[in-house]
Amino acid sequence: MQHLRGVRFQWREEAARTVGKGLKLASEEIHVGFIAQEVQAVAPEAVVVPPKDSVDGLYGLKEADLIPILVEAIKDQQKEIAALQTQVAPLVKSSK
């Protein structure tokens, strides 16, 4: 999960896009999200890959599919924090 990178982005105006022409995207707003191709390396099941014969080649992302993976990563992190706290506690007591 460390390879996931949250990004801020703005959709290009329709005339400036090379993919996704014809889609109604809020180009005046700033959005947050992930780059689907980067997510694909970590959680391919959360990415909608365009068909090979697709005209626009636009990837999609099922953000909700990332939630269980992120929850498990947080749980693993909490276990590691607890283990470190157990190791550090005797050191803190002995330094007082």
N, C-alpha and C positions, 0 to 999 in steps of 0.2 A: 504494500500500500504506500510505501515511501516514494514510489515512482509516480504517484498521482500528483498532479500539479493543478491547483485551483487558479483560474485566470479571470481577469476582467477583460471584456471585449465589447466592441460595438459592431453590429452587422454593417457591411458595406451597403451603399445604395444599390438598388437593383441594377442600374446601368454599369456599375463598376465590378459586379460579381462575375467570376468565371464559373461558379457553380451556384445552384439554387436560384437561378433566374426564374421569375414568375412567382416566387414565394413571397407572401406578405410578412416581412420581418420588421420589427420595430428598430429601424436603423438609427433613430434619434436617441435611443435609450442606451445606457451602459448596462451590460448583463454580467453575470458571474456564472462560471461553470467549469467544465473540463473539456479538453481536446479529445474527441472521440477516438482518434487514432492512438493517442497515448493510453487511454483507458483500455483499449483493445488488447494491449500487451499484458495487462494485469487482470482484467475481468472481461474477457471477450463476450460473455453472456449478456453483458449490459450494453453492448454496442449493436446497432442495426447497420449492417454493411450494405451498401448499394449493390444491386444486381450488376453483373459484369456488363450487361448491355445497357446500363443506365446512362441516360443522356447527361444528367447533372452530376453524378458521382458523389452525391451528398450523403455523408454518414450521419447516423442518428445516435442518440444516447438515451438509455432508459435509466434516468437518475435513481429512481426508486429501487432498482435492482442493486444499486451500490450500498444501500442502507444496511442490509444484513452483514455485508463484508466489512463495512466501517465499524459496525457495532462489535463484531468479533475482534477487530484490530484494537479497539479501545479496551476491550476486556483483557486481551493479551498484555497490553501496555499497563493496565492496572495491576496485573499479577507481577509484572516486572518491577513496578514501583513498590509494591508491598514487599517483595523480596529484598530490594535495596534498602528499604526502611528498616527491615529486620537486621540487616548487616550493619547499618549505621547506628542503630540505637545503642548498642553496647559502647561504641566509640564516643558517643555524645555523653553518656553517663560517666565514663571514665575520665573525661576531660573536665568535669565539674569539680 
